[in-house]
Amino acid sequence: MTNQELWETIKALRARIMGLERENRELKEQNKRHREALKLIREQGSWGLFTDKYAKIAHEALEGEE
């Protein structure tokens, strides 16, 4: 591998890492919004909006955060 090829590979990897870091931040923010929404639903006693299956999943997602 030549120095030029190595440099191009490094640039491509840096770009990929930056993209993954951005995606990770976006997913963390989305997760935060979803958890906040689930907490609000729980506080309002609105679990009935979900089917039993999804209410159980939502409840489990919030376990240990009280």
Helices and strands as residue ranges (DSSP letters): H 3-43, G 47-49, H 52-62
